């Protein structure tokens, strides 16, 4: 499994991580098998959020850790906070209470990384900085980042926050290519030339901030891999994948990993066999031409 630093931190992480949004649907015994298979594959980075399953995803992983506490030392755990019913909330009370709840559910004393899940329009960056300082000093959180934030939102936080913001989790796949479209279509009148994220891809590379791709095999809310409604891209994924011994799904992950921004793919599967399949993409480097072939097969036109 290929590894890389998470942003400017000293934390070495696999370029494929396990997204645990659905873990709350499993029994502790089933989840244990998922976790051990992931660790065997060296996919030791587990991504959660306090809202996943209303906290059940974290509770289930916590029960796995409770059954065998030695597993925690082999795991890198990231969770996200800031979403509540009907709003986003980066207030001190909500953030502190949320983190304490996460740690309790996970049966752990610390998080390897904590992300602010979605931007709070009422954010007070001074308050966020105060919370991050307390969480770091207490040992509850070791690294910090954001999710679904644009460059200026990050810069606003960085004006006050002392800790490096090491990661930003954004939706990205071969069928959800907003992060690269605007750059490819600079100085055009095409819709793909509309800058919808403030140039977050180039910003992240300049700032050495790791982008984490969520929903890496989805187009909007639909899985496009091996879906008959997306014949062109699946045909191209098959063509490229056969050259490397990869399935369509693994090729879709390899497409993300090929970008020189060193994006970390968050794959959300609770099926050990599927994760084993995805993991095959970790060290595969498709060619420059193959990357663009897949990009065009997804329906994107070059100017």
Secondary structure as GFF3:
##gff-version 3
##sequence-region A 1 303
A	DSSP	beta_strand	3	5	.	.	.	ID=ss1
A	DSSP	beta_strand	12	14	.	.	.	ID=ss2
A	DSSP	beta_strand	16	19	.	.	.	ID=ss3
A	DSSP	three_ten_helix	23	25	.	.	.	ID=ss4
A	DSSP	alpha_helix	28	40	.	.	.	ID=ss5
A	DSSP	beta_strand	45	47	.	.	.	ID=ss6
A	DSSP	three_ten_helix	52	55	.	.	.	ID=ss7
A	DSSP	alpha_helix	56	67	.	.	.	ID=ss8
A	DSSP	three_ten_helix	69	74	.	.	.	ID=ss9
A	DSSP	beta_strand	76	81	.	.	.	ID=ss10
A	DSSP	beta_strand	83	84	.	.	.	ID=ss11
A	DSSP	beta_strand	87	88	.	.	.	ID=ss12
A	DSSP	alpha_helix	92	106	.	.	.	ID=ss13
A	DSSP	beta_strand	113	116	.	.	.	ID=ss14
A	DSSP	alpha_helix	125	137	.	.	.	ID=ss15
A	DSSP	beta_strand	144	147	.	.	.	ID=ss16
A	DSSP	alpha_helix	151	158	.	.	.	ID=ss17
A	DSSP	beta_strand	165	171	.	.	.	ID=ss18
A	DSSP	alpha_helix	178	184	.	.	.	ID=ss19
A	DSSP	three_ten_helix	191	193	.	.	.	ID=ss20
A	DSSP	alpha_helix	200	206	.	.	.	ID=ss21
A	DSSP	beta_strand	210	214	.	.	.	ID=ss22
A	DSSP	beta_strand	218	219	.	.	.	ID=ss23
A	DSSP	beta_strand	222	223	.	.	.	ID=ss24
A	DSSP	three_ten_helix	228	230	.	.	.	ID=ss25
A	DSSP	alpha_helix	231	244	.	.	.	ID=ss26
A	DSSP	alpha_helix	248	257	.	.	.	ID=ss27
A	DSSP	beta_strand	264	267	.	.	.	ID=ss28
A	DSSP	alpha_helix	272	279	.	.	.	ID=ss29
A	DSSP	alpha_helix	288	297	.	.	.	ID=ss30
###
